[in-house]
Amino acid sequence: MSENMRHDLRRGMSRNRIALTGVALVAALGLAGCGGGGGSYGGGSDTPAAADTATVKVSDSPLGDILVDGGGRTLYLFTADGENTNSMKCDTACLKLWPPVEGKPKAGSGADASLIGTTKGGAPQATYAGHPLYYYAKDKAPGDLKGQGIDGIWYVLNAKGTAMKQAAPSTDSDGDSGYGY
């Protein structure tokens, strides 16, 4: 093999290593951007606190007793969902705004364990009295009720698993609605 051919071969191998390193770097950054699952909302100062999907319990609110997760985050139902079935046709933006409660939680204080289940098929989504459960991403703190009544299809649930359709408290002077603990 001539010296020129060896030089070209080394240069080609070097380019391939650089290209491979670049591809690996892009792939690693892409995976890092996906983040972990498990019902958390990721980071950032204006994102909600991480969800505690391990428990569904009942908590007092201005609407009466409602279902919340183990950390006090308000849980919602989507009125068009079928029993134990997530019927929501949701794109990425929608899922970011209305993330499902994943897995099968245990019953906490005031919740009826016999009403807790999961959706049929696909990744299990927590249900209560047959209603798939969701969070509302704009609820920033435990007890917020900002998703209540949106579009006449999103509501909090009571301990019996019934949609509570009364209006949420009005917003306060700094634009936040809901209540805190």
C-alpha positions in Angstrom: 0.0 0.0 0.0 1.4 3.4 -1.0 2.1 6.1 1.5 -0.7 8.3 0.0 -3.3 5.4 0.4 -2.3 5.0 4.0 -2.6 8.7 4.7 -6.1 8.8 3.0 -7.1 5.7 5.0 -6.0 7.3 8.3 -7.8 10.5 7.4 -11.0 8.6 6.5 -10.8 6.7 9.8 -10.3 9.9 11.7 -13.3 11.5 10.0 -15.4 8.4 10.8 -14.5 8.7 14.5 -15.4 12.4 14.6 -18.7 11.7 12.9 -19.4 8.8 15.2 -18.6 10.9 18.3 -20.9 13.6 17.0 -23.8 11.2 16.5 -23.2 9.7 19.9 -23.2 13.2 21.5 -26.5 14.2 19.7 -28.1 10.9 20.8 -27.0 11.4 24.4 -28.4 15.0 24.4 -31.6 13.8 22.9 -32.1 11.1 25.5 -31.2 13.6 28.3 -34.0 15.9 27.0 -36.6 13.1 27.3 -36.2 13.0 31.1 -37.6 10.4 33.4 -41.2 9.2 33.5 -43.1 8.4 36.6 -45.5 11.2 36.6 -43.1 14.0 37.4 -43.2 17.3 35.6 -39.5 18.0 35.2 -37.6 21.0 36.3 -37.8 24.8 36.0 -39.0 27.4 38.3 -42.5 27.7 36.8 -43.2 23.9 36.6 -45.4 22.1 39.1 -43.8 20.2 42.0 -43.2 16.5 41.3 -46.3 14.4 41.6 -46.7 11.7 44.2 -48.6 9.1 42.2 -48.2 6.3 44.8 -51.3 7.4 46.8 -54.8 8.7 46.1 -56.5 10.4 49.1 -59.2 12.8 49.9 -58.5 16.4 51.0 -60.6 19.3 52.0 -60.9 22.1 49.5 -63.1 25.2 48.8 -65.1 22.8 46.6 -65.5 20.3 49.4 -63.7 17.0 49.8 -61.8 16.2 46.6 -59.3 13.6 45.4 -55.6 14.5 45.5 -52.4 12.5 45.1 -50.0 11.7 48.0 -48.4 15.1 47.8 -51.8 17.0 47.8 -51.8 17.7 44.0 -55.4 17.9 42.7 -56.6 15.1 40.4 -59.0 15.6 37.5 -61.3 13.5 35.3 -62.0 14.1 31.6 -65.7 13.7 31.0 -65.3 12.1 27.6 -63.2 9.2 28.8 -64.9 5.8 28.8 -64.9 3.7 32.0 -61.4 2.5 32.8 -60.4 3.7 29.3 -58.4 6.8 28.3 -60.4 8.1 25.4 -58.7 11.4 25.2 -57.1 12.1 21.8 -54.1 14.0 22.9 -51.0 15.4 21.2 -47.7 16.2 22.9 -48.9 19.7 24.0 -52.1 18.3 25.4 -50.3 15.6 27.3 -47.9 18.2 28.7 -51.0 20.2 30.0 -53.0 17.2 31.2 -50.5 14.4 32.1 -52.1 11.2 33.2 -51.6 9.7 36.6 -49.5 6.6 35.8 -49.7 3.2 37.5 -52.0 1.9 40.2 -51.8 3.9 43.4 -52.9 2.8 46.9 -55.8 4.3 48.8 -54.9 7.0 51.3 -57.0 8.8 53.8 -60.6 8.9 52.8 -60.2 7.2 49.5 -62.1 3.9 48.8 -59.5 1.2 47.8 -62.2 -0.7 45.9 -62.6 2.3 43.5 -58.9 2.5 42.5 -57.9 0.7 39.3 -56.1 1.2 36.0 -57.1 1.7 32.4 -57.3 -1.3 30.1 -54.6 -1.8 27.5 -51.4 0.2 26.9 -49.5 1.8 29.8 -51.6 1.6 32.9 -53.2 4.9 34.0 -54.7 5.2 37.4 -58.5 5.3 37.6 -61.0 6.1 40.4 -64.5 4.8 40.1 -63.6 4.0 36.5 -62.5 7.5 35.6 -58.9 7.8 34.4 -57.1 10.4 36.5 -55.1 13.4 35.3 -53.1 16.4 36.6 -53.3 19.9 35.3 -49.9 21.3 34.7 -50.8 24.8 35.6 -51.6 23.7 39.2 -48.3 24.8 40.7 -48.9 23.9 44.3 -50.7 21.3 46.3 -54.4 22.2 46.5 -54.5 24.4 43.3 -57.7 24.1 41.4 -56.8 25.9 38.1 -58.1 23.0 35.9 -61.5 22.9 37.4 -64.3 23.2 34.8 -62.0 24.0 31.9 -63.9 23.7 28.6 -66.8 22.2 30.6 -65.0 18.8 30.4 -62.3 18.8 33.2 -63.4 18.4 36.8 -62.2 17.4 40.2 -63.7 14.2 41.8 -65.2 13.7 45.2 -64.6 10.6 47.4 -67.3 8.7 45.6 -65.6 9.3 42.2 -68.2 11.8 41.0 -67.3 14.9 39.0 -67.8 18.0 41.1 -69.0 20.6 38.6 -69.2 23.7 40.7 -66.9 26.6 39.8 -63.5 26.9 41.3 -62.7 29.9 43.6 -62.0 33.1 41.7 -58.4 34.2 41.2 -56.7 36.3 43.8 -54.8 39.6 43.2 -51.6 38.0 42.0 -53.5 35.9 39.4 -53.3 32.6 41.1 -56.4 30.5 41.9 -56.7 27.6 44.2 -55.7 27.2 47.8 -52.6 26.0 49.6 -51.8 23.9 52.6 
